[in-house]
Amino acid sequence: MFIMTESCYRICAVFTLKDRECKKRFIDFANGENGLSVTRAAKGCQSLKMFESREDDMKLIIWQCWDSKEDQEAYIKHRHEDGTFEMIGEIVAQPPDISPIMEMVMKTDEEKIRDIVEDMCNVDYKVGMKHMHDDCVFIRPSGNPLDKKGWEAMMTNDDVKVESSKLVSVNKLTVNGNSAVVCYTQHGKFNYKGNSNDDVAVFTSVMQKVGGEWKVIHGQRSTGRKPDEPLPKF
């Protein structure tokens, strides 16, 4: 999961050169008086870096950061007018791929797990169930275990009607490599065989990262208490 940010207008330009002689011409141009020094001095250019592909040494990549889209487009217009693109057309194997890109800030494991806890407390059980491993075991307050299929059967039973469910607090969260333990408090209202229940309960979930995704492999629920009773302190 990720968050997109826009601290500047970013461009990724990919140039695939015909051969080594053409690559040398491109690098000589980039290092010359009319090369990247002109780009860096252009209005709105914050920074740029040039890279070579590890898999194809005929492919060069330039990352640019501009104050605005307008500044970058004005620079491209200048390069068309001064003949740069005509020269580049002679040495590339295909038209340059010049694309705007956006910075991505990946969520931390702790943030991902907190999102999963929010889903586990969703009133729609299917939202949380997608995070459960197929071999997940859930221990009820009675001590009796319930597997994933048993959990779904319980939640789809006509005798069970969930009215509301929300996360109260994340009490403790520990991440250790590909394993994590989280303890949280949930407030739920549900009806079972015509009897209304309004409970605040504490849950513990053990999670494991499987194929890059966090999955709940074990869960346990405490006995519920009434909302007007003091909450447990951690």
C-alpha positions in Angstrom: 0.0 0.0 0.0 1.1 3.5 -0.7 0.5 7.3 -0.5 1.1 9.6 -3.4 2.7 12.9 -2.9 3.6 15.9 -5.2 6.5 17.9 -3.8 7.4 18.7 -7.4 6.6 17.9 -11.0 8.7 14.8 -11.8 9.7 13.5 -15.2 11.3 10.2 -16.2 12.9 10.3 -19.7 14.1 7.0 -21.2 16.5 7.1 -24.2 17.3 3.8 -26.0 20.4 4.4 -28.2 21.1 2.6 -31.5 24.7 1.5 -30.7 27.8 2.4 -28.7 28.8 5.2 -31.0 25.4 6.8 -30.6 25.6 6.3 -26.8 28.9 8.1 -26.8 27.4 11.0 -28.8 24.5 11.2 -26.3 26.9 11.2 -23.2 29.2 13.8 -24.9 26.2 16.0 -25.5 24.9 15.6 -21.9 28.3 16.6 -20.6 28.8 19.4 -23.1 28.0 23.1 -22.9 24.5 22.6 -24.4 23.7 19.5 -22.4 22.5 18.9 -18.9 24.0 22.1 -17.6 21.5 24.0 -19.7 18.7 21.8 -18.2 19.8 22.5 -14.7 19.9 26.2 -15.3 16.4 26.2 -16.9 13.7 28.0 -15.1 12.0 25.8 -12.6 14.5 22.9 -12.7 15.1 21.7 -9.1 17.3 18.7 -9.9 18.1 15.9 -12.3 20.0 12.7 -12.4 21.1 10.4 -15.2 21.2 6.6 -14.9 22.2 3.6 -17.1 20.0 0.5 -17.1 21.6 -2.5 -15.5 19.9 -4.9 -18.0 20.4 -2.8 -21.2 23.4 -0.6 -21.3 22.0 1.1 -24.5 19.2 2.5 -22.3 19.8 5.8 -20.4 17.3 7.3 -18.0 17.1 10.9 -16.8 15.0 11.8 -13.8 14.0 15.5 -13.5 12.2 17.5 -10.8 10.5 20.8 -11.8 8.7 23.5 -10.0 5.7 23.0 -12.3 4.4 21.3 -15.4 4.5 24.6 -17.2 8.2 25.1 -16.5 9.0 21.6 -17.8 6.9 22.1 -21.0 8.6 25.4 -21.6 12.0 23.6 -21.4 10.8 20.9 -23.8 9.7 23.6 -26.3 13.2 25.2 -26.0 14.8 21.9 -26.8 12.7 21.4 -29.9 13.6 24.9 -31.1 17.4 24.6 -30.5 17.6 21.4 -32.5 18.3 19.0 -29.6 15.4 16.7 -30.4 16.4 16.5 -34.0 19.9 15.4 -32.9 18.4 12.9 -30.5 16.2 11.5 -33.3 19.4 10.5 -35.2 20.9 8.4 -32.4 18.0 6.7 -30.7 16.5 3.3 -31.7 13.0 4.4 -30.8 11.3 7.7 -29.8 12.3 8.8 -26.3 9.8 7.8 -23.6 9.2 11.0 -21.6 6.6 10.6 -18.9 5.5 12.5 -15.8 5.7 10.4 -12.6 4.6 10.8 -9.0 6.5 10.1 -5.8 5.2 7.2 -3.8 5.7 6.9 0.0 5.2 3.2 1.0 3.4 2.6 4.3 5.3 1.1 7.1 4.5 -2.4 8.4 3.0 -0.9 11.5 0.7 1.4 9.4 -0.3 -1.6 7.3 -1.2 -3.6 10.4 -3.2 -0.8 11.8 -5.2 -0.7 8.6 -5.8 -4.4 8.9 -7.1 -3.9 12.5 -9.5 -1.3 11.2 -10.8 -3.8 8.6 -11.1 -6.5 11.2 -13.4 -4.2 13.2 -15.5 -3.3 10.1 -19.2 -4.1 10.5 -19.0 -6.1 7.3 -17.1 -9.3 8.3 -15.9 -9.9 4.7 -13.7 -6.7 4.9 -11.7 -8.2 7.7 -11.9 -11.8 6.6 -9.8 -11.1 3.5 -6.8 -10.6 5.8 -7.2 -14.0 7.4 -4.8 -16.8 6.4 -6.6 -20.0 5.2 -5.1 -21.8 8.2 -6.1 -19.1 10.7 -7.5 -20.2 14.1 -9.7 -18.0 16.2 -10.1 -18.7 20.0 -13.5 -17.7 21.4 -13.9 -16.5 25.0 -15.0 -20.0 25.9 -11.6 -21.4 24.8 -13.1 -23.2 21.8 -11.3 -22.8 18.5 -12.8 -21.7 15.3 -11.2 -22.0 11.9 -11.7 -19.7 8.9 -14.6 -21.7 7.5 -16.2 -21.9 10.9 -15.8 -18.1 11.3 -17.6 -17.4 8.0 -20.3 -19.9 8.9 -20.9 -18.1 12.2 -21.0 -14.7 10.6 -23.4 -15.8 7.9 -25.7 -17.7 10.4 -29.3 -16.3 10.3 -29.2 -16.2 14.1 -26.3 -13.6 14.1 -27.1 -10.0 13.1 -24.2 -7.5 13.5 -25.5 -4.0 14.0 -22.3 -2.0 14.5 -18.6 -2.6 15.0 -15.8 -0.1 15.5 -12.2 0.0 16.7 -11.8 1.7 20.1 -8.0 1.6 20.4 -4.8 -0.3 19.4 -3.3 -1.2 22.8 0.0 -2.8 21.7 1.6 -3.5 18.4 4.9 -5.3 18.0 6.6 -6.1 14.6 9.5 -8.6 14.5 10.6 -9.3 11.0 7.9 -11.2 9.2 5.8 -11.7 12.4 3.7 -9.3 14.4 1.4 -9.3 17.4 -1.3 -6.7 17.9 -3.7 -6.2 20.8 -6.7 -4.0 20.3 -10.1 -3.1 21.8 -13.3 -3.2 19.8 -16.9 -2.1 20.5 -19.6 -4.2 18.8 -23.3 -4.4 18.9 -24.9 -7.6 17.6 -28.0 -9.7 18.0 -27.9 -13.4 18.6 -31.1 -15.4 18.5 -33.1 -12.3 19.4 -30.9 -11.3 22.3 -29.1 -7.9 22.0 -25.5 -7.6 22.9 -23.5 -4.4 23.4 -20.0 -5.4 24.2 -16.5 -4.0 24.5 -13.9 -6.7 24.0 -10.1 -7.0 23.8 -8.7 -8.9 20.8 -5.2 -10.3 20.2 -4.1 -11.2 16.7 -0.9 -12.9 15.6 0.1 -11.9 12.0 2.6 -13.3 9.5 3.9 -11.7 6.3 3.0 -14.1 3.5 4.0 -13.3 -0.1 4.6 -9.7 1.0 1.2 -9.3 2.6 0.3 -9.4 6.3 -2.1 -12.2 7.2 -3.8 -13.1 10.5 -2.8 -16.6 11.5 -4.2 -16.6 15.0 -6.8 -14.6 17.0 -8.3 -14.5 20.4 -11.2 -12.6 22.0 -11.8 -11.7 25.6 -15.1 -11.8 27.4 -17.1 -8.7 26.6 -17.9 -5.9 29.1 -20.6 -3.2 29.0 -19.6 0.1 27.4 -20.2 2.0 30.7 -17.7 -0.2 32.5 -14.1 1.0 32.8 -12.0 0.0 29.9 -8.9 -2.2 30.4 -5.7 -0.2 30.8 -2.5 -1.1 29.0 
